[in-house]
Amino acid sequence: MKLEGDIPAACRDGTGQLHVLSAVCPHLGCAVAWNDAEKNWDCPCHGSRFCADGSLIA
């Protein structure tokens, strides 16, 4: 599925707010995967982690 030319990723945060963002990691272009245990997005190519809203976890 594509949304405005991008592969979408969607999740709800702890408050129930829906976040829809690109599933493509900005670093290497891999598709991120939801980590249900830690409630964040993980990049399988290099291990970057992103918050539910797509911001990088430092």
C-alpha beads as a LAMMPS data file, in Angstrom:
LAMMPS data file: protein, C-alpha beads

58 atoms
57 bonds

1 atom types
1 bond types

-500.0 500.0 xlo xhi
-500.0 500.0 ylo yhi
-500.0 500.0 zlo zhi

Masses

1 110.0

Atoms # bond

1 1 1 0.000 0.000 0.000
2 1 1 1.199 3.528 -0.732
3 1 1 -0.010 6.818 0.681
4 1 1 0.982 9.916 -1.267
5 1 1 3.802 7.921 -2.907
6 1 1 5.202 6.560 0.369
7 1 1 4.852 3.312 2.289
8 1 1 2.830 4.283 5.390
9 1 1 3.408 3.211 8.967
10 1 1 0.774 3.828 11.629
11 1 1 0.487 3.338 15.368
12 1 1 -1.240 4.799 18.398
13 1 1 0.792 6.260 21.227
14 1 1 0.085 5.847 24.948
15 1 1 -2.611 8.547 24.837
16 1 1 -4.403 6.918 21.900
17 1 1 -3.286 9.526 19.360
18 1 1 -2.872 8.048 15.872
19 1 1 0.462 8.682 14.133
20 1 1 0.804 8.004 10.391
21 1 1 4.255 8.485 8.914
22 1 1 6.589 7.102 6.290
23 1 1 7.806 3.563 7.004
24 1 1 11.069 4.347 5.189
25 1 1 14.062 5.017 7.450
26 1 1 15.688 8.327 6.472
27 1 1 19.202 6.917 6.952
28 1 1 19.425 3.863 4.679
29 1 1 15.942 3.687 3.167
30 1 1 14.890 0.416 4.828
31 1 1 11.330 -0.143 5.995
32 1 1 11.057 0.238 9.764
33 1 1 9.168 -2.279 11.899
34 1 1 7.052 -1.671 14.994
35 1 1 8.611 -2.981 18.219
36 1 1 5.574 -3.749 20.377
37 1 1 7.666 -4.544 23.467
38 1 1 9.314 -1.104 23.490
39 1 1 6.559 0.816 21.658
40 1 1 8.853 2.297 19.014
41 1 1 9.914 1.877 15.383
42 1 1 13.141 -0.049 14.707
43 1 1 15.224 -0.021 11.532
44 1 1 16.355 -3.576 10.721
45 1 1 19.263 -2.329 8.571
46 1 1 21.276 -0.419 11.150
47 1 1 19.348 -0.390 14.426
48 1 1 18.080 3.194 14.576
49 1 1 15.051 3.615 16.808
50 1 1 12.221 6.100 16.378
51 1 1 9.380 7.251 18.654
52 1 1 5.770 6.587 17.691
53 1 1 5.641 10.042 16.051
54 1 1 8.735 9.264 13.920
55 1 1 11.262 11.342 15.860
56 1 1 14.688 9.788 16.348
57 1 1 15.459 8.264 19.741
58 1 1 18.947 9.445 20.666

Bonds

1 1 1 2
2 1 2 3
3 1 3 4
4 1 4 5
5 1 5 6
6 1 6 7
7 1 7 8
8 1 8 9
9 1 9 10
10 1 10 11
11 1 11 12
12 1 12 13
13 1 13 14
14 1 14 15
15 1 15 16
16 1 16 17
17 1 17 18
18 1 18 19
19 1 19 20
20 1 20 21
21 1 21 22
22 1 22 23
23 1 23 24
24 1 24 25
25 1 25 26
26 1 26 27
27 1 27 28
28 1 28 29
29 1 29 30
30 1 30 31
31 1 31 32
32 1 32 33
33 1 33 34
34 1 34 35
35 1 35 36
36 1 36 37
37 1 37 38
38 1 38 39
39 1 39 40
40 1 40 41
41 1 41 42
42 1 42 43
43 1 43 44
44 1 44 45
45 1 45 46
46 1 46 47
47 1 47 48
48 1 48 49
49 1 49 50
50 1 50 51
51 1 51 52
52 1 52 53
53 1 53 54
54 1 54 55
55 1 55 56
56 1 56 57
57 1 57 58
